Amino acid sequence: MAKNVRLGKTDLFVNPIGLGTNAVGGHNLYPNLDEEEGKELVSTALNNGINFLDTAFIYGPERSEELIGEVLKENGKRNEAVIATKGAHKFVGEEVVFDNSPAFLKQAVESSLKRLKTDMIDLFYIHFPDENTPKDEAVGALKTLKDEGKIRAIGVSNFSIDQLKEANKDGYVDVYQGEYNLLQRKAEVELFPYTKEHNISFVPYFPLASGLLAGKYNKDTEFNDLRSKMPHFQGKSFQQNLEKVDRLRKIANRKNVEVAHVVLAWYLTRDSIDTVIPGAKRAEQVLNNLKTLDVQLTEEEVKEIDQIFQ
């Protein structure tokens, strides 16, 4: 079993392998989700030492938080779990806008507490920046909620480097969540150095690039969902990415693990990254993700992977 690691400068200790739960009740993201299967997946994670669950208001909307709340109540593991959720989406009629105003964030936290059936959220993120609220004011509202004991740690997600700097003016930001994977390494330029310097934990999303870095596809795979519009799934770029993944497969085969395990293990060698949150749709995928913890990469292998995806 993995030793839990500290998330940045917080007092939260998490398994380096967490669980992204947008497929738990995320009916607006995936068609035909089975809610019982979603709950089963969360239970399996908690029963096998995965204690870090990542959800958000917009997964469902609301339903992911509600189902996680039900599982925590049913299996009595609330005290062992570290729950991260996010807010910023506001429905105005048919339209969705982002709101980071202190009043909205306070209301968002109160609503999430009810859905999660808990009196404290371990980590609350501002999910997306809005255009109007000064980011230090938005974070200031979360600091007040932290002082009141409603949240334990403060996160921001999808902020630009300038927005992050403004948000962290008073040093209150604990965790940053943003897109990062071997095919999309922009975060290394400015975000990694800043988060490292300020002891902010960087949690990458899309760690497996929608399955491309899991080694599941070949040149004949066709996509009719979101992926069909993503640049790394297009034409020549897709072919080149498959070739890179094949080079990873050689390393994975040597270690008798899957490509995904090697990729996730590589992220955990990055200075700013303490934990990764791969998603899952079935309980066996949750258990499979845990095999990452058995992968020991040598310094040579770490460098080799870095170079394949320069």
C-alpha positions in Angstrom: 0.0 0.0 0.0 1.3 3.5 -0.8 2.4 5.8 1.8 0.1 8.9 1.8 1.8 12.1 0.7 1.2 15.6 1.8 -0.6 17.9 -0.6 1.7 21.0 -0.9 1.7 22.9 2.4 -1.8 21.7 3.5 -2.5 19.3 6.4 -4.1 16.9 3.8 -2.4 13.5 3.3 -3.5 11.6 0.2 -2.7 8.5 -1.8 -0.6 9.5 -4.8 -3.3 7.8 -6.9 -6.6 9.6 -6.5 -9.9 9.3 -8.4 -11.5 11.7 -10.8 -15.2 11.2 -10.5 -16.8 13.0 -13.5 -18.1 9.6 -14.6 -19.9 9.2 -11.3 -23.3 10.9 -11.9 -21.8 13.1 -14.7 -24.8 12.6 -16.9 -24.2 15.9 -18.8 -20.7 14.6 -19.7 -21.3 10.9 -20.5 -24.4 9.3 -21.9 -25.9 6.2 -20.3 -24.1 6.3 -16.9 -25.2 3.8 -14.4 -25.4 5.5 -11.0 -25.1 2.2 -9.0 -21.9 1.5 -11.0 -20.7 5.0 -10.1 -21.3 4.4 -6.4 -19.6 1.0 -6.6 -16.5 2.7 -8.1 -16.3 5.2 -5.3 -16.7 2.4 -2.7 -14.0 0.3 -4.4 -11.6 3.3 -4.3 -12.2 4.0 -0.6 -12.0 0.3 0.4 -8.6 -0.1 -1.4 -6.8 2.9 0.1 -7.6 5.6 -2.5 -8.7 8.4 -0.3 -8.5 11.4 -2.6 -11.8 12.0 -4.5 -12.1 14.8 -7.1 -15.6 16.0 -8.0 -17.3 19.3 -9.0 -20.7 21.0 -9.0 -20.9 20.8 -12.8 -20.5 17.0 -12.9 -24.1 16.1 -13.3 -24.7 19.0 -12.6 -24.8 18.3 -8.8 -25.3 14.5 -9.1 -21.6 13.5 -8.7 -21.4 15.3 -5.4 -24.8 13.7 -4.2 -23.7 10.2 -5.1 -20.3 10.6 -3.3 -22.2 12.0 -0.3 -24.4 8.9 -0.3 -21.4 6.5 -0.4 -19.6 8.3 2.4 -22.7 8.2 4.5 -23.3 4.5 3.8 -19.8 3.2 4.3 -18.8 5.4 7.2 -15.4 6.4 5.6 -15.9 10.2 5.6 -13.0 10.7 8.1 -10.6 8.7 5.9 -11.6 10.5 2.7 -10.1 13.7 1.3 -12.9 15.3 -0.8 -12.1 17.9 -3.4 -14.9 19.7 -5.2 -15.1 22.8 -7.4 -17.5 25.7 -8.1 -17.8 28.7 -10.5 -20.5 27.6 -12.9 -23.7 29.6 -12.5 -26.9 28.9 -14.5 -28.5 32.1 -15.8 -31.6 30.9 -17.6 -30.3 28.5 -20.3 -26.8 30.0 -20.2 -23.9 29.0 -18.0 -21.5 31.7 -16.8 -18.6 31.7 -14.4 -18.9 33.6 -11.2 -16.0 34.1 -8.7 -17.6 36.7 -6.6 -17.3 36.2 -2.8 -21.1 35.9 -2.4 -21.4 33.3 -5.1 -18.4 31.2 -3.8 -19.8 31.2 -0.3 -23.2 30.0 -1.6 -21.4 27.4 -3.8 -19.6 26.0 -0.8 -22.7 25.8 1.3 -24.6 24.0 -1.5 -21.7 21.5 -2.0 -21.6 20.8 1.8 -25.3 19.8 1.7 -24.9 17.5 -1.4 -21.8 15.9 0.0 -23.6 15.4 3.3 -20.6 16.7 5.3 -19.8 19.7 7.4 -16.4 20.3 5.9 -14.9 20.1 2.4 -11.2 19.2 2.4 -10.3 21.1 -0.7 -12.5 23.6 -2.6 -11.4 24.9 -6.0 -12.5 27.9 -8.0 -13.2 25.8 -11.1 -12.8 28.5 -13.8 -11.8 32.2 -13.6 -14.5 34.8 -14.3 -13.8 38.1 -16.0 -14.6 40.5 -13.3 -13.7 39.4 -9.8 -10.1 40.3 -8.6 -8.7 36.9 -7.9 -7.3 37.8 -4.5 -10.8 38.8 -3.4 -12.2 35.5 -4.6 -9.6 33.6 -2.7 -10.1 35.9 0.3 -13.7 34.6 0.4 -12.4 31.1 0.6 -10.0 32.0 3.3 -12.9 33.3 5.4 -14.7 29.9 4.8 -11.4 28.1 5.8 -11.2 30.2 9.0 -14.9 29.2 9.7 -13.9 25.5 9.4 -16.1 24.9 6.3 -13.1 24.1 4.0 -9.6 22.9 4.9 -7.7 23.9 1.8 -8.0 26.4 -1.1 -7.6 25.5 -4.8 -7.8 27.3 -8.1 -8.3 25.6 -11.5 -7.7 26.7 -15.1 -6.2 30.0 -14.0 -3.5 31.6 -16.2 -0.2 32.3 -14.5 -1.1 35.9 -14.0 -4.5 35.0 -12.4 -2.7 32.5 -10.2 -0.2 35.2 -9.0 -3.1 37.5 -8.2 -5.0 34.8 -6.5 -2.0 33.9 -4.4 -1.1 37.5 -3.4 -1.5 36.7 0.2 -0.1 33.2 0.0 -3.5 31.5 0.5 -3.6 29.2 -2.5 -2.8 25.5 -1.6 -3.5 23.6 -4.8 -3.6 24.4 -8.5 -5.4 22.1 -11.0 -4.7 22.4 -14.7 -4.3 20.5 -17.9 -1.0 18.7 -18.1 0.1 15.5 -19.8 3.0 14.2 -21.9 1.4 15.7 -25.1 0.4 19.0 -23.5 3.4 20.3 -21.5 2.9 24.0 -21.5 2.4 24.0 -17.7 6.2 23.3 -17.3 7.1 26.7 -18.6 5.6 29.1 -16.0 3.2 27.2 -13.8 5.5 24.5 -12.6 8.3 26.9 -11.5 5.7 29.1 -9.7 3.9 26.3 -7.9 7.2 24.7 -6.8 8.5 28.0 -5.4 5.3 28.7 -3.5 4.7 25.1 -2.3 1.5 24.8 -4.3 0.6 21.3 -5.3 -0.1 20.9 -9.0 -2.9 18.4 -9.8 -2.9 17.5 -13.5 -6.2 16.8 -15.3 -6.5 14.9 -18.6 -3.4 12.9 -17.4 -3.9 10.2 -20.1 -5.0 12.7 -22.9 -8.5 11.1 -23.2 -7.0 7.6 -23.4 -4.4 8.3 -26.0 -1.6 7.9 -23.4 -3.2 4.8 -22.1 -2.0 2.9 -25.2 -5.5 1.8 -26.1 -5.7 3.1 -29.7 -4.2 2.2 -33.0 -4.1 3.8 -36.4 -7.5 2.4 -37.4 -9.4 3.6 -34.2 -12.2 6.0 -35.1 -13.7 8.6 -32.8 -17.2 10.0 -32.8 -17.1 12.0 -29.6 -15.2 14.9 -28.1 -11.9 13.3 -29.2 -12.8 13.7 -32.9 -12.1 17.5 -32.5 -9.0 17.3 -30.4 -5.8 18.2 -32.3 -3.7 15.3 -31.0 -6.3 12.9 -32.5 -6.0 14.4 -36.0 -4.2 13.0 -39.0 -0.4 13.1 -38.9 -0.3 14.3 -35.4 -2.3 11.2 -34.3 0.1 8.9 -36.1 3.1 10.5 -34.5 1.5 10.3 -31.1 0.8 6.6 -31.6 4.5 6.1 -32.5 5.6 7.8 -29.2 3.2 5.6 -27.2 4.7 2.5 -28.8 8.1 3.6 -27.5 6.5 3.9 -24.0 5.0 0.4 -24.5 8.5 -1.0 -24.6 9.3 0.4 -21.2 5.9 -0.9 -19.9 6.5 -4.4 -21.3 9.9 -4.6 -19.5 8.1 -3.8 -16.2 5.2 -6.0 -17.0 2.7 -3.2 -16.6 0.5 -1.1 -18.9 1.4 2.1 -20.7 -0.9 4.1 -18.5 0.9 3.0 -15.3 4.3 4.2 -16.7 2.8 7.5 -17.7 1.2 8.2 -14.3 4.4 7.1 -12.5 6.3 9.6 -14.6 4.1 12.4 -13.5 4.7 11.6 -9.9 8.4 12.2 -10.5 7.7 15.9 -11.3 8.5 18.3 -8.4 5.2 20.1 -8.2 3.0 16.9 -8.6 2.1 15.0 -5.4 -0.9 13.1 -6.7 -2.7 12.3 -9.9 -6.5 11.8 -10.4 -7.2 9.4 -13.3 -10.9 8.9 -13.9 -12.6 5.6 -14.1 -16.0 4.3 -15.3 -15.8 0.8 -13.7 -14.6 -0.5 -10.4 -11.9 -2.7 -12.0 -10.3 0.4 -13.6 -10.0 1.9 -10.2 -8.0 -1.1 -9.0 -6.0 -1.1 -12.2 -4.9 2.5 -11.6 -3.4 1.5 -8.3 -0.8 -0.7 -10.1 0.9 2.6 -10.9 2.3 2.6 -7.3 4.3 -0.6 -8.1 6.2 1.1 -11.0 9.7 2.2 -10.1 11.2 4.3 -12.9 15.0 4.6 -13.1 16.6 8.0 -13.8 17.4 6.8 -17.3 13.8 5.9 -17.9 12.5 9.2 -16.6 14.9 11.0 -19.0 14.0 8.7 -21.9 10.3 9.4 -21.5 11.0 13.1 -21.2 12.9 13.0 -24.5 10.3 10.9 -26.4 7.7 13.7 -25.7 10.0 16.7 -26.0 
